[in-house]
Structure formats: structure tokens, C-alpha cells
Amino acid sequence: MVIAVPLLLLALIVYLCRHHRHKPSTALLGCLAGVLLAGTAIGAGLANGAADLITSGFSALGSLFTD
């Protein structure tokens, strides 16, 4: 049940973006879905994976310019 609410909000965001072009309301729903998703184990895993990916990308990019 905990994961269902953020997924429903994300589905609503997709619907609003595709059919109604609501920008402020989708931004608000996106923030709300992100906060709710961050409280779950899946959200924490996604956040850790994204942080590792960004860190690795910047590290690889930085190593191109150093000897």
C-alpha cells in the first residue's frame, strides 16, 4: 500500500503531461511523489543507485582531464 500512492501520483503526472499540459500541478505532484517514494525501501535504493551513478560519471569525466 505504501508504494501504491507514489505510483498513482506518478501515473497522474504522466497523464497530465501528455493530455493536459499542466506544468505547475505536475511539478507539485512530482515533488509529493518524490517525498513519498523516498520514504520506501525501493525509493532509498533508487536514490542510492542514482547517487552512485552520478558520482561515478563525474569521477570518470574528471579523470579525462587529469594525468
Buried (B, 14 or more C-beta within 10 A) or exposed (E): EEBEBBEEBBEBBEEBBEEEEBEEEBEEBBEBBBEBBEEBEEBEEEEEEEEEEEEEEEEEEEEEEEE
